[in-house]
Amino acid sequence: MDYSLLIMIVYIFIFLFGVALIRAGLGQSPPKHVRTMIMNSTSHPFAGFIIGFIVTALLQSSSAVMVLAVSLVAAGIIPFRQTIGVMLGSNVGTTLTLEILVFSGETLGLLSIGAGVICLLTRWKQLFLAGTIFCGVGCMFLAMDGMSTWGQELTGQGWAEWLLERDGLPVGTAVLGGTIISAIIQSSTATVAIGIQMYVNDLINLDGAIAIMMGANIGTCLTAVLAALGAKRGAMQTALANVFLNIGGVLLFVPVIGIFSTAIMALTADPAAQVAHASVVFNLVCSLLLLPFVNPFATFVERLTGRSA
């Protein structure tokens, strides 16, 4: 019997359990000064952008940051609108892939759980609540690392190349392929690496590699959507806003992807660097274009999904 599907289901349950722990810890009325600090640090879209950028650059997981943002909204600590700036900064921060290459998701997960268990052994309520959050974050990282490992084993069987390798590889197919692969292996970085390998080996052109990268951004939104299931409407609005942002960016760039590719090739002749530069430019342009229009965008999402209670 093939237990791979069962293993994936177990990872999903561990992930959801971690999210529940985070919500429980955040929902136990953190001290007023902590709540005020979080509110103030994300009150302005640009401040939220900086916070999202820094935290994602350190953790190298926009999915983890988005899950935390969803959890903060679900716990009623910040409103949905204040997460949009964090989301924009997170999308840019995730392009800095070299910051913590020495750490794996498993390492971060075990460190978080270890710190959480230590906090849980104390009798001080605030440390106990912090321990609950740490354990939740640890479960989340371990589950994401497990899903990534499971997905990478599948890629080793050649299914990713089968999905992406087509004559000419239409841009739409490449975007869809990147979305599916990223959603399965839970790593936009790994998905982009697959695209880079195919581009370096002349299986696809730069247009196809960039399209895979854009699709990967959409695919990683799945974790935030999972985290928002069963939570307040504002939490789902945060997750869907991230989906809309990335889909909107793809729709913006796809019509001019040929021009975009030509401009990127003028920057460097190194294929891997070309795709990396394209990722930075894509995320930076999408985030900076939307940053001045955070409030209208939030209103659009609220009207589309219904205002949160």
Backbone as numpy.savetxt, mean C-alpha at the origin, in Angstrom:
# Nx Ny Nz CAx CAy CAz Cx Cy Cz
-2.94 -33.71 -1.68 -3.78 -32.50 -1.68 -2.91 -31.26 -1.68
-3.30 -30.29 -2.48 -2.57 -29.02 -2.55 -3.10 -28.09 -1.47
-2.22 -27.77 -0.50 -2.65 -26.94 0.62 -2.37 -25.46 0.40
-1.94 -25.06 -0.79 -1.54 -23.68 -1.03 -2.70 -22.70 -0.79
-3.90 -23.06 -1.25 -5.06 -22.17 -1.06 -5.39 -22.06 0.41
-5.33 -23.18 1.15 -5.61 -23.16 2.58 -4.61 -22.27 3.31
-3.34 -22.36 2.92 -2.30 -21.53 3.54 -2.60 -20.05 3.31
-3.02 -19.71 2.09 -3.35 -18.33 1.79 -4.52 -17.85 2.64
-5.51 -18.70 2.84 -6.66 -18.34 3.68 -6.22 -18.09 5.12
-5.29 -18.93 5.61 -4.77 -18.75 6.97 -4.07 -17.40 7.10
-3.26 -17.05 6.09 -2.57 -15.76 6.11 -3.58 -14.60 6.15
-4.65 -14.73 5.39 -5.67 -13.67 5.36 -6.32 -13.53 6.74
-6.59 -14.66 7.41 -7.19 -14.60 8.74 -6.21 -13.99 9.76
-4.92 -14.31 9.64 -3.93 -13.70 10.53 -3.89 -12.19 10.30
-3.95 -11.80 9.02 -3.96 -10.38 8.69 -5.16 -9.69 9.32
-6.35 -10.26 9.16 -7.57 -9.67 9.70 -7.55 -9.65 11.23
-6.95 -10.69 11.84 -6.82 -10.72 13.29 -5.92 -9.57 13.76
-4.83 -9.35 13.01 -3.94 -8.23 13.34 -4.66 -6.89 13.23
-5.46 -6.74 12.19 -6.23 -5.50 12.03 -7.19 -5.31 13.19
-7.84 -6.40 13.63 -8.77 -6.33 14.76 -8.04 -5.90 16.04
-6.82 -6.41 16.25 -6.04 -6.01 17.42 -5.69 -4.53 17.37
-5.32 -4.05 16.18 -4.99 -2.62 16.03 -6.21 -1.77 16.35
-7.36 -2.16 15.81 -8.60 -1.41 16.08 -8.91 -1.41 17.58
-8.74 -2.57 18.22 -9.04 -2.67 19.64 -8.14 -1.75 20.46
-6.85 -1.74 20.12 -5.92 -0.88 20.85 -6.19 0.59 20.62
-6.44 0.95 19.37 -6.70 2.35 19.06 -8.05 2.81 19.57
-9.00 1.89 19.69 -10.36 2.27 20.07 -10.55 2.46 21.56
-9.52 2.17 22.38 -9.66 2.30 23.82 -9.30 3.69 24.32
-9.78 4.70 23.61 -9.62 6.10 24.03 -8.18 6.42 24.44
-7.29 6.62 23.47 -5.92 6.99 23.81 -5.91 8.32 24.54
-4.85 8.62 25.29 -4.79 9.87 26.04 -5.10 11.07 25.15
-5.68 12.07 25.74 -6.13 13.23 24.97 -4.98 13.88 24.22
-3.79 13.95 24.85 -2.68 14.62 24.18 -2.19 13.82 22.97
-2.31 12.46 23.06 -1.93 11.63 21.92 -2.92 11.84 20.78
-4.20 11.83 21.12 -5.24 12.05 20.11 -5.05 13.42 19.44
-4.74 14.45 20.26 -4.53 15.79 19.72 -3.32 15.83 18.80
-2.24 15.12 19.18 -1.03 15.09 18.36 -1.31 14.47 17.00
-2.06 13.36 17.00 -2.38 12.70 15.74 -3.26 13.59 14.88
-4.24 14.22 15.51 -5.14 15.12 14.77 -4.36 16.27 14.15
-3.48 16.90 14.96 -2.73 18.06 14.46 -1.73 17.68 13.38
-1.12 16.50 13.48 -0.09 16.10 12.52 -0.67 15.75 11.16
-1.98 15.56 11.10 -2.61 15.23 9.82 -3.70 16.23 9.44
-3.78 17.34 10.19 -4.88 18.29 9.97 -4.78 18.99 8.62
-3.56 19.25 8.17 -3.37 19.89 6.86 -2.90 18.84 5.86
-3.43 18.86 4.64 -3.04 17.83 3.65 -1.54 17.71 3.46
-0.82 18.85 3.44 0.63 18.77 3.22 1.32 18.12 4.40
0.85 18.43 5.64 1.43 17.80 6.83 1.18 16.29 6.79
-0.03 15.90 6.39 -0.34 14.48 6.25 0.52 13.83 5.18
0.78 14.57 4.10 1.65 14.07 3.02 3.04 13.75 3.55
3.60 14.66 4.35 4.94 14.46 4.91 4.95 13.25 5.86
3.90 13.14 6.71 3.83 12.01 7.64 3.75 10.70 6.86
2.87 10.65 5.85 2.72 9.44 5.05 4.00 9.07 4.33
4.72 10.08 3.82 5.98 9.85 3.11 7.03 9.27 4.04
7.20 9.88 5.21 8.26 9.46 6.14 7.99 8.05 6.66
6.76 7.81 7.12 6.44 6.50 7.70 6.57 5.40 6.65
6.10 5.66 5.43 6.19 4.64 4.39 7.64 4.43 3.95
8.43 5.50 3.92 9.85 5.36 3.57 10.58 4.50 4.59
10.17 4.59 5.86 10.81 3.80 6.90 10.34 2.35 6.88
9.03 2.16 6.71 8.47 0.80 6.73 8.55 0.12 5.37
8.67 0.91 4.30 8.65 0.39 2.93 7.43 -0.47 2.67
6.29 -0.03 3.15 5.04 -0.73 2.89 3.90 0.27 2.92
3.49 0.72 1.73 2.35 1.63 1.67 1.09 0.91 2.13
1.03 -0.41 1.91 -0.14 -1.18 2.36 -0.28 -1.10 3.87
0.84 -1.27 4.60 0.79 -1.22 6.06 0.36 0.16 6.54
0.87 1.20 5.91 0.50 2.57 6.30 -0.98 2.82 6.03
-1.48 2.33 4.91 -2.89 2.52 4.60 -3.78 1.74 5.57
-3.34 0.56 5.99 -4.11 -0.21 6.98 -4.16 0.56 8.31
-3.04 1.16 8.70 -3.02 1.96 9.92 -3.95 3.17 9.79
-3.96 3.80 8.62 -4.84 4.95 8.40 -6.30 4.52 8.49
-6.62 3.39 7.87 -7.99 2.86 7.94 -8.36 2.56 9.38
-7.42 2.00 10.15 -7.69 1.67 11.55 -7.92 2.91 12.39
-7.17 3.98 12.11 -7.37 5.23 12.84 -8.75 5.81 12.58
-9.21 5.71 11.34 -10.56 6.18 11.01 -11.60 5.29 11.67
-11.39 3.98 11.62 -12.33 3.03 12.21 -12.46 3.24 13.71
-11.35 3.65 14.36 -11.37 3.89 15.80 -11.91 5.27 16.15
-12.21 6.07 15.14 -12.76 7.40 15.38 -11.75 8.43 15.84
-10.45 8.15 15.62 -9.40 9.08 16.07 -9.22 10.22 15.09
-9.27 9.92 13.79 -9.20 10.98 12.77 -10.32 10.76 11.77
-10.80 11.83 11.14 -11.83 11.68 10.11 -11.23 11.22 8.79
-12.07 10.71 7.94 -11.64 10.20 6.64 -10.83 11.22 5.85
-11.27 12.49 5.87 -10.62 13.52 5.04 -9.15 13.69 5.39
-8.78 13.50 6.65 -7.39 13.72 7.06 -6.46 12.59 6.63
-7.01 11.50 6.11 -6.15 10.40 5.67 -5.68 10.57 4.23
-6.29 11.47 3.49 -5.96 11.60 2.07 -4.53 12.12 1.88
-4.14 13.11 2.68 -2.77 13.61 2.61 -1.77 12.51 2.94
-2.08 11.70 3.98 -1.23 10.57 4.34 -1.12 9.60 3.18
-2.24 9.35 2.53 -2.29 8.43 1.39 -1.39 8.91 0.26
-1.43 10.20 -0.04 -0.62 10.75 -1.13 0.87 10.64 -0.81
1.23 10.96 0.43 2.63 10.84 0.83 3.10 9.40 0.85
2.18 8.49 1.22 2.52 7.07 1.26 2.85 6.54 -0.14
2.09 6.97 -1.13 2.34 6.51 -2.50 3.71 6.94 -3.01
4.18 8.09 -2.56 5.52 8.54 -2.96 6.58 7.83 -2.13
6.32 7.67 -0.84 7.30 7.05 0.05 7.62 5.61 -0.31
6.65 4.91 -0.90 6.87 3.50 -1.23 7.86 3.32 -2.38
8.21 4.39 -3.09 9.17 4.26 -4.18 10.62 4.20 -3.68
10.83 4.52 -2.41 12.19 4.51 -1.85 12.52 3.10 -1.35
12.72 2.20 -2.28 12.84 0.78 -1.94 14.14 0.40 -1.25
15.14 1.26 -1.25 16.44 0.87 -0.69 16.58 1.21 0.79
15.58 1.83 1.40 15.73 2.34 2.76 15.89 1.24 3.81
15.07 0.17 3.72 15.18 -0.86 4.75 15.26 -2.26 4.12
16.09 -2.38 3.08 16.24 -3.68 2.44 16.82 -4.73 3.40
17.49 -4.26 4.48 18.07 -5.22 5.42 17.00 -5.86 6.28
15.78 -5.30 6.28 14.71 -5.86 7.08 13.70 -6.55 6.19
13.17 -7.67 6.66 12.09 -8.36 5.95 10.79 -8.15 6.70
9.68 -8.47 6.05 8.40 -8.37 6.73 8.36 -9.27 7.95
9.02 -10.45 7.86 9.06 -11.38 8.99 9.80 -10.76 10.16
10.93 -10.09 9.88 11.71 -9.47 10.95 10.91 -8.38 11.63
10.28 -7.50 10.84 9.47 -6.44 11.41 8.32 -7.01 12.22
7.70 -8.08 11.70 6.58 -8.69 12.41 7.00 -9.26 13.76
8.11 -10.00 13.78 8.58 -10.59 15.03 9.01 -9.53 16.03
9.67 -8.47 15.55 10.07 -7.38 16.45 8.84 -6.70 17.05
7.82 -6.47 16.22 6.60 -5.81 16.70 5.89 -6.68 17.73
5.76 -7.98 17.43 5.10 -8.88 18.37 5.89 -8.99 19.67
7.23 -9.05 19.56 8.06 -9.11 20.76 7.86 -7.89 21.64
7.85 -6.70 21.01 7.62 -5.47 21.77 6.22 -5.46 22.36
5.27 -5.99 21.59 3.89 -6.02 22.07 3.72 -6.92 23.27
4.33 -8.10 23.24 4.22 -9.03 24.37 4.82 -8.41 25.63
5.95 -7.74 25.49 6.57 -7.07 26.64 5.61 -6.04 27.24
4.96 -5.26 26.36 4.01 -4.24 26.83 2.78 -4.88 27.48
2.35 -6.02 26.94 1.18 -6.70 27.48 1.43 -7.26 28.88
2.69 -7.52 29.22 3.02 -8.07 30.52 3.01 -7.02 31.62
2.89 -5.75 31.25 2.88 -4.68 32.24 1.46 -4.47 32.77
1.35 -3.77 33.88 0.04 -3.49 34.47 -0.46 -2.09 34.12
0.39 -1.33 33.41 0.00 0.03 33.04 -0.90 -0.03 31.81
-2.09 0.56 31.93 -3.10 0.43 30.88 -2.60 0.92 29.53
-1.93 2.07 29.52 -1.51 2.65 28.24 -0.47 1.76 27.56
0.42 1.15 28.34 1.39 0.23 27.74 0.70 -1.04 27.25
-0.32 -1.48 27.99 -1.08 -2.66 27.57 -1.76 -2.40 26.24
-2.37 -1.22 26.08 -3.02 -0.87 24.82 -1.99 -0.75 23.70
-0.82 -0.17 24.01 0.24 -0.09 23.01 0.70 -1.48 22.60
0.76 -2.41 23.57 1.13 -3.78 23.26 0.14 -4.46 22.33
-1.15 -4.15 22.53 -2.18 -4.69 21.64 -1.95 -4.22 20.21
-1.64 -2.93 20.05 -1.39 -2.37 18.72 -0.14 -2.98 18.10
0.94 -3.09 18.91 2.18 -3.69 18.40 1.94 -5.13 17.93
1.19 -5.90 18.70 0.92 -7.29 18.32 0.10 -7.34 17.04
-0.85 -6.40 16.91 -1.64 -6.33 15.69 -0.80 -6.01 14.47
0.10 -5.03 14.63 1.00 -4.66 13.53 1.91 -5.84 13.18
2.39 -6.55 14.20 3.24 -7.70 13.96 2.53 -8.80 13.19
1.28 -9.10 13.59 0.49 -10.11 12.85 0.28 -9.67 11.41
0.03 -8.37 11.22 -0.21 -7.85 9.88 1.04 -8.02 9.00
2.22 -7.69 9.55 3.46 -7.82 8.77 3.76 -9.29 8.47
3.57 -10.16 9.46 3.84 -11.58 9.23 2.91 -12.15 8.16
1.64 -11.75 8.20 0.69 -12.23 7.21 1.05 -11.72 5.81
1.41 -10.45 5.71 1.78 -9.88 4.42 3.05 -10.54 3.89
4.01 -10.83 4.80 5.24 -11.50 4.37 4.92 -12.91 3.90
4.01 -13.59 4.60 3.62 -14.94 4.21 2.91 -14.95 2.87
2.01 -13.98 2.65 1.31 -13.90 1.38 2.28 -13.60 0.25
3.26 -12.74 0.55 4.26 -12.41 -0.46 5.09 -13.63 -0.83
5.53 -14.41 0.18 6.31 -15.61 -0.08 5.51 -16.62 -0.88
4.24 -16.78 -0.49 3.35 -17.70 -1.21 3.20 -17.28 -2.66
3.02 -15.97 -2.87 2.86 -15.48 -4.24 4.13 -15.62 -5.06
5.28 -15.40 -4.42 6.54 -15.51 -5.14 6.83 -16.95 -5.55
6.36 -17.92 -4.74 6.50 -19.33 -5.14 5.68 -19.61 -6.39
4.52 -18.97 -6.48 3.71 -19.14 -7.69 4.39 -18.51 -8.90
5.03 -17.35 -8.68 5.71 -16.71 -9.81 6.85 -17.59 -10.31
7.46 -18.37 -9.39 8.52 -19.26 -9.79 8.04 -20.37 -10.71
6.74 -20.62 -10.72 6.18 -21.63 -11.58 5.88 -21.09 -12.99
6.16 -19.80 -13.19 6.05 -19.22 -14.53 4.69 -18.63 -14.86
3.76 -18.60 -13.86 2.42 -18.09 -14.20 2.42 -16.59 -14.44
3.32 -15.86 -13.77 3.36 -14.41 -13.98 3.79 -14.09 -15.41
4.82 -14.80 -15.87 5.27 -14.59 -17.25 4.19 -14.99 -18.24
3.47 -16.09 -17.90 2.39 -16.52 -18.79 1.30 -15.46 -18.87
1.04 -14.80 -17.73 -0.01 -13.79 -17.70 0.40 -12.54 -18.46
1.71 -12.20 -18.40 2.17 -10.93 -18.96 2.78 -11.04 -20.34
3.36 -12.19 -20.66 4.09 -12.30 -21.92 3.13 -12.53 -23.09
2.86 -11.50 -23.82 1.99 -11.58 -24.99 2.64 -10.78 -26.11
2.31 -11.09 -27.35 2.87 -10.35 -28.46 2.47 -8.89 -28.36
3.46 -8.02 -28.18 3.18 -6.60 -28.11 2.71 -6.17 -26.74
2.16 -7.06 -25.92 1.62 -6.78 -24.60 0.89 -5.44 -24.56
-0.39 -5.42 -24.94 -1.16 -4.18 -24.89 -1.08 -3.55 -23.51
-1.11 -2.24 -23.46 -0.96 -1.53 -22.19 -2.04 -1.95 -21.20
-3.28 -2.09 -21.69 -4.36 -2.49 -20.79 -4.12 -3.85 -20.16
-3.60 -4.78 -20.93 -3.29 -6.12 -20.42 -2.18 -6.05 -19.38
-1.17 -5.22 -19.64 -0.06 -5.07 -18.71 -0.53 -4.47 -17.39
-1.41 -3.47 -17.45 -1.95 -2.86 -16.23 -2.74 -3.90 -15.44
-3.60 -4.65 -16.13 -4.40 -5.68 -15.46 -3.50 -6.76 -14.87
-2.49 -7.19 -15.63 -1.57 -8.20 -15.13 -0.83 -7.73 -13.89
-0.34 -6.48 -13.92 0.35 -5.92 -12.75 -0.57 -5.84 -11.55
-1.84 -5.49 -11.78 -2.82 -5.40 -10.69 -3.04 -6.76 -10.04
-3.26 -7.78 -10.87 -3.54 -9.12 -10.36 -2.35 -9.69 -9.58
-1.15 -9.55 -10.17 0.05 -10.10 -9.52 0.31 -9.40 -8.19
0.19 -8.06 -8.17 0.44 -7.30 -6.95 -0.58 -7.63 -5.87
-1.83 -7.84 -6.27 -2.87 -8.19 -5.30 -2.61 -9.56 -4.68
-2.02 -10.46 -5.46 -1.76 -11.82 -4.97 -0.52 -11.87 -4.08
0.57 -11.29 -4.55 1.83 -11.41 -3.80 2.00 -10.29 -2.79
1.08 -9.32 -2.78 1.06 -8.24 -1.80 2.38 -7.47 -1.74
2.92 -7.18 -2.91 4.15 -6.39 -2.97 4.25 -5.73 -4.33
4.06 -4.42 -4.34 4.20 -3.70 -5.60 5.65 -3.72 -6.05
6.58 -3.70 -5.09 8.00 -3.72 -5.42 8.37 -5.01 -6.15
7.89 -6.15 -5.64 8.18 -7.43 -6.27 7.55 -7.50 -7.66
6.35 -6.94 -7.79 5.67 -6.96 -9.08 6.44 -6.12 -10.10
6.89 -4.94 -9.67 7.68 -4.09 -10.56 8.98 -4.79 -10.94
9.55 -5.55 -9.99 10.78 -6.29 -10.28 10.55 -7.32 -11.38
9.38 -7.94 -11.38 9.04 -8.89 -12.45 9.00 -8.16 -13.79
8.37 -6.98 -13.79 8.31 -6.18 -15.01 9.69 -5.77 -15.49
10.56 -5.41 -14.55 11.93 -5.01 -14.91 12.67 -6.18 -15.54
12.54 -7.36 -14.96 13.21 -8.55 -15.51 12.75 -8.83 -16.93
11.46 -8.71 -17.17 10.94 -8.97 -18.50 11.41 -7.91 -19.49
11.51 -6.67 -19.02 11.99 -5.58 -19.88 13.47 -5.76 -20.20
14.26 -6.12 -19.18 15.70 -6.32 -19.38 15.96 -7.46 -20.37
15.10 -8.49 -20.32 15.26 -9.65 -21.20 14.53 -9.49 -22.53
14.10 -8.27 -22.82 13.45 -7.94 -24.10 12.16 -8.71 -24.36
11.49 -9.14 -23.27 10.20 -9.79 -23.43 9.08 -8.77 -23.62
9.28 -7.58 -23.07 8.33 -6.47 -23.22 9.13 -5.20 -23.42
8.45 -4.15 -23.85 9.13 -2.86 -24.00 8.90 -2.00 -22.75
9.43 -0.78 -22.75 9.33 0.08 -21.57 7.88 0.45 -21.29
7.08 0.62 -22.34 5.66 0.92 -22.14 5.00 -0.17 -21.29
5.30 -1.43 -21.63 4.72 -2.55 -20.89 5.20 -2.58 -19.46
6.49 -2.32 -19.23 7.03 -2.33 -17.87 6.41 -1.23 -17.02
6.22 -0.05 -17.61 5.60 1.05 -16.88 4.14 0.73 -16.58
3.45 0.11 -17.54 2.06 -0.26 -17.32 1.93 -1.28 -16.19
2.87 -2.24 -16.12 2.87 -3.20 -15.02 3.06 -2.48 -13.70
3.97 -1.50 -13.67 4.21 -0.73 -12.46 2.94 0.00 -12.01
2.22 0.60 -12.96 1.00 1.32 -12.61 -0.08 0.36 -12.09
-0.18 -0.81 -12.71 -1.12 -1.80 -12.23 -0.77 -2.30 -10.84
0.53 -2.41 -10.55 0.97 -2.86 -9.23 0.49 -1.92 -8.14
0.46 -0.62 -8.45 -0.03 0.36 -7.47 -1.50 0.11 -7.13
-2.27 -0.29 -8.12 -3.69 -0.57 -7.87 -3.83 -1.85 -7.06
-3.04 -2.87 -7.39 -3.15 -4.16 -6.73 -2.91 -4.12 -5.24
-1.98 -3.26 -4.79 -1.67 -3.22 -3.36 -2.76 -2.54 -2.55
-3.76 -1.96 -3.21 -4.88 -1.35 -2.48 -5.75 -2.40 -1.80
-5.59 -3.66 -2.20 -6.46 -4.72 -1.68 -6.35 -4.84 -0.17
-5.15 -4.69 0.40 -4.99 -4.87 1.84 -5.79 -3.84 2.63
-5.81 -2.60 2.15 -6.58 -1.56 2.85 -8.07 -1.85 2.76
-8.52 -2.36 1.61 -9.93 -2.71 1.46 -10.30 -3.83 2.42
-9.43 -4.85 2.55 -9.67 -5.94 3.50 -9.74 -5.41 4.92
-8.83 -4.48 5.25 -8.79 -3.92 6.60 -10.05 -3.12 6.92
-10.69 -2.55 5.91 -11.87 -1.71 6.13 -13.16 -2.51 6.23
-13.10 -3.80 5.91 -14.32 -4.62 5.96 -14.87 -4.68 7.37
-16.15 -4.39 7.52 -16.80 -4.46 8.82 -16.57 -3.25 9.70
-15.79 -2.27 9.23 -15.53 -1.08 10.02 -16.52 0.02 9.66
-16.31 1.20 10.24 -17.18 2.33 9.94 -17.06 2.72 8.48
-18.07 3.43 8.00 -18.09 3.82 6.58 -16.87 4.66 6.23
-16.42 5.50 7.17 -15.25 6.33 6.90 -14.02 5.51 6.60
-13.87 4.34 7.25 -12.72 3.48 6.99 -12.76 2.95 5.56
-13.93 2.53 5.10 -14.04 2.05 3.72 -13.83 3.19 2.74
-14.26 4.41 3.11 -14.03 5.56 2.24 -12.54 5.81 2.07
-11.77 5.64 3.16 -10.32 5.80 3.08 -9.71 4.78 2.12
-10.14 3.53 2.24 -9.61 2.47 1.37 -9.99 2.72 -0.08
-11.25 3.11 -0.32 -11.70 3.34 -1.69 -11.04 4.58 -2.29
-10.78 5.59 -1.46 -10.10 6.79 -1.96 -8.73 6.42 -2.51
-8.05 5.48 -1.85 -6.74 5.02 -2.33 -6.89 4.31 -3.67
-7.96 3.50 -3.81 -8.22 2.82 -5.07 -8.48 3.84 -6.18
-9.34 4.83 -5.89 -9.69 5.85 -6.88 -8.46 6.65 -7.30
-7.59 6.96 -6.33 -6.38 7.73 -6.62 -5.51 6.99 -7.62
-5.28 5.71 -7.38 -4.38 4.95 -8.25 -5.00 4.67 -9.61
-6.30 4.38 -9.63 -6.97 4.19 -10.92 -6.96 5.49 -11.72
-7.21 6.61 -11.02 -7.18 7.91 -11.70 -5.81 8.21 -12.29
-4.75 7.85 -11.55 -3.40 8.07 -12.06 -3.13 7.26 -13.30
-3.60 6.01 -13.31 -3.43 5.16 -14.49 -4.17 5.75 -15.68
-5.40 6.19 -15.47 -6.19 6.77 -16.56 -5.54 8.06 -17.08
-4.84 8.77 -16.21 -4.16 10.00 -16.61 -2.93 9.71 -17.47
-2.19 8.65 -17.13 -0.91 8.39 -17.79 -1.02 7.48 -19.01
-2.00 6.57 -19.02 -2.10 5.61 -20.12 -2.17 6.29 -21.50
-2.98 7.36 -21.69 -3.05 7.98 -23.02 -1.73 8.57 -23.50
-0.83 8.90 -22.56 0.43 9.53 -22.94 1.63 8.65 -22.56
1.39 7.34 -22.45 2.45 6.47 -21.96 3.64 6.42 -22.92
3.38 6.58 -24.23 4.48 6.60 -25.19 5.38 7.81 -24.98
4.78 8.98 -24.79 5.55 10.21 -24.53 6.29 10.08 -23.20
5.60 9.53 -22.21 6.20 9.34 -20.88 7.42 8.43 -20.98
7.31 7.34 -21.71 8.42 6.40 -21.87 9.61 7.06 -22.55
9.34 7.86 -23.59 10.42 8.56 -24.30 11.15 9.52 -23.38
10.39 10.23 -22.53 11.00 11.17 -21.60 11.86 10.44 -20.57
11.38 9.30 -20.10 12.13 8.52 -19.11 13.42 7.98 -19.72
13.35 7.50 -20.97 14.55 6.96 -21.63 15.60 8.03 -21.84
15.17 9.29 -21.91 16.13 10.38 -22.06 16.91 10.63 -20.78
16.39 10.14 -19.64 17.05 10.36 -18.36 18.20 9.39 -18.13
18.02 8.15 -18.56 19.04 7.12 -18.34 18.89 6.00 -19.35
20.00 5.28 -19.58 19.96 4.14 -20.51 19.80 2.81 -19.78
19.89 2.85 -18.45 19.77 1.63 -17.66 18.30 1.22 -17.55
17.93 0.02 -18.04 16.52 -0.40 -18.03 15.89 -0.40 -16.64
16.60 -0.94 -15.65 16.05 -0.98 -14.29 15.84 0.42 -13.75
16.81 1.30 -13.99 16.69 2.68 -13.52 15.53 3.39 -14.23
15.30 3.07 -15.48 14.20 3.69 -16.22 12.86 3.39 -15.55
12.64 2.13 -15.21 11.37 1.75 -14.57 11.28 2.36 -13.18
12.40 2.39 -12.45 12.40 2.99 -11.12 12.09 4.48 -11.19
12.72 5.18 -12.14 12.44 6.61 -12.31 10.98 6.83 -12.68
10.45 5.96 -13.55 9.05 6.09 -13.96 8.12 5.94 -12.76
8.45 5.03 -11.86 7.63 4.82 -10.67 7.62 6.06 -9.79
8.80 6.66 -9.59 8.89 7.88 -8.77 8.10 9.01 -9.41
8.30 9.22 -10.71 7.61 10.32 -11.40 6.11 10.11 -11.38
5.66 8.88 -11.67 4.23 8.58 -11.70 3.58 8.89 -10.36
4.14 8.36 -9.27 3.54 8.56 -7.95 3.64 10.01 -7.49
4.77 10.65 -7.80 4.95 12.04 -7.38 3.98 12.96 -8.11
3.85 12.80 -9.42 2.94 13.64 -10.20 1.49 13.44 -9.75
1.08 12.18 -9.59 -0.30 11.90 -9.17 -0.61 12.51 -7.81
0.34 12.39 -6.88 0.11 12.90 -5.53 0.11 14.43 -5.50
1.08 15.06 -6.18 1.16 16.51 -6.16 0.00 17.17 -6.91
-0.49 16.50 -7.97 -1.64 17.05 -8.69 -2.90 17.06 -7.83
-3.05 16.03 -7.00 -4.26 15.93 -6.19 -4.16 16.70 -4.88
-2.95 16.93 -4.40 -2.75 17.56 -3.09 -3.53 18.87 -2.91
-3.55 19.77 -3.91 -4.32 21.02 -3.72 -5.83 20.80 -3.74
-6.27 19.62 -4.17 -7.71 19.38 -4.32 -8.19 18.27 -3.38
-7.56 18.19 -2.20 -7.92 17.14 -1.25 -9.38 17.23 -0.83
-9.84 18.44 -0.48 -11.22 18.59 -0.01 -12.25 18.26 -1.09
-12.11 18.77 -2.34 -13.06 18.34 -3.37 -13.02 16.84 -3.63
-11.82 16.25 -3.56 -11.71 14.80 -3.77 -12.42 14.04 -2.66
-12.24 14.51 -1.41 -12.91 13.88 -0.28 -14.43 13.98 -0.43
-14.91 15.15 -0.87 -16.34 15.33 -1.08 -16.86 14.38 -2.15
-16.07 14.20 -3.22 -16.45 13.28 -4.29 -16.59 11.86 -3.76
-15.62 11.42 -2.95 -15.67 10.06 -2.40 -16.85 9.91 -1.46
-17.11 10.94 -0.64 -18.23 10.88 0.29 -19.57 10.81 -0.44
-19.70 11.59 -1.48 -20.95 11.56 -2.23 -21.13 10.23 -2.96
-20.02 9.65 -3.38 -20.08 8.39 -4.11 -20.43 7.22 -3.18
-19.95 7.28 -1.96 -20.13 6.17 -1.03 -21.12 6.46 0.08
-21.54 7.72 0.21 -22.42 8.09 1.31 -21.60 8.60 2.45
-21.98 9.71 3.03 -21.19 10.32 4.12 -21.14 9.40 5.32
-19.97 9.41 5.96 -19.82 8.60 7.18 -20.60 9.21 8.30
-21.02 8.36 9.20 -21.83 8.82 10.34 -21.02 9.64 11.31
